[in-house]
Each structure stands twice: as C-alpha cells, then as structure tokens.
C-alpha cells in the first residue's frame, strides 16, 4: 500500500523533473517544483515514511527529520486541495498523462 494515494479524480504528470496535478472535478491544476515532484513520486512508490525517507536521502542532502517533515507537508497540502484518496493511501496507481518519452 503506498504511503500516499491520489484520489480517483486526480491525474498526475511528472515530466521533465517537474510535476502537474490535474483535479478533473474542478478543472484546475497545480504545478509542483522538482523537489515536491520527487517527494510525491517516492511517496506513491513506498509503503512507509521510513522507506520513503531512505529513498529520498539518495537524492537530497537532508536529514531524516527534514525529509519526513517535507513528506508530511506535501501530504497536508494535497489533502487541503482534496487530492488524496479518502484513506490517504492504498489507492490505485494515479492516472498519468502521456509522457514525451512514451506513454505510461
């Protein structure tokens, strides 16, 4: 079960080290910077905070507490915009737009 699950009405694209989240219910999108995009991709792939933090430590020069706080902050912001699955995790893999290097 992933650490973070996106709601069924959310489409996520992580092309070119930046991310875009489309809320299809409201017809709005949010842009993510490279750091938030990497954190979201990691949270979608890992089943615990510890696993996500360990993976993020490979990419960022930050301690565990900082990375865990970043993940919690990202989840809180996504929750504020009603973009998370109701249980917060365990949702099916998010739908993705076609990527420039092929379609997922």
N, C-alpha and C positions, 0 to 999 in steps of 0.2 A: 504494500500500500504506500503510495507516495506521501511524502511529508506535506505537500500542498496539492490540492486538486482544484482545477479550474471548473467553474460552472459550465453546464452544457451549452449555454448561450454565448460562450466566450470562444473567440478564435485568436490564437497566438502565433506570431511570426517572429523568428529570431534571426533574420537575415542580416549579414554584414555586421556582426557584433553589436547590433542594437536591436531592440525589440519593440513590437507594436502589439497591443492587445485591443481587439475589437469586441465591444459589447453589442451583440446583434439585436438585443432587445431595445436598447436605447439609441442605437445607430451612432455611437460615439467610440472614439479610440483614444488610447493612452500610449504615449511614447515612453519607452524605457531606455535609460542610458546603458552603456556596455556592462557596468557593474551589476545593475539590477537585472539585466537580461541573463547574465551568467548565474546570478543567485537563483532566479526563477527556474532556469533550465536544470540547475542542480537540485533544487527542491522538488521538481517534478520527477527527477530520476532516483532520488534517495528516499529511504523509508524512515529515517530518523534525523534529528538535529545533529547528532554526533557524526553520522555518516556524511551529511551534507557539509558540515564544518571541515571534516578531514579532506574532502574533495576540494573545497574552496581554498584551503591552505596551500594547495598545489599551485593555485593561480594568483593568490593575493598575499602580500606581505602584511598580515594582520593576525592578531592573536585570536584564540577560540572565542573569547567573550565578545569581541568586536564583531566577529562573523556571525555568531549566534544572535546578537542584537540586530544586526543587519537583516538576517532572515526573518526575525520576529517583526521588525518594522515593515518589511516588504509584505508579509502576510497581513499585517494590520491595515496597510494602505489598500491592498487588494480587497480585503473584507469591507472596508469603508465604501468601496465602489460596487459592492455586491458581485464580485467576480469570482469568488471561491465557491466550490461545491458546498452544499449545506453542512456536510460533516467536516469540511476543511481539508480532507484528504481522501484518498481511496477512490477518486473519480476516474473515469476512463481517461485515456490519454487525450490531451487537448487537440481540437481540430486545428490544422495548420493550413496557412495559405501556401500556394505553390512557391517554391524557392527558385532563385535564379540558377542554381546548380542542379536542378531536377525537382521533382515533386515528391513530397513526403506523404 
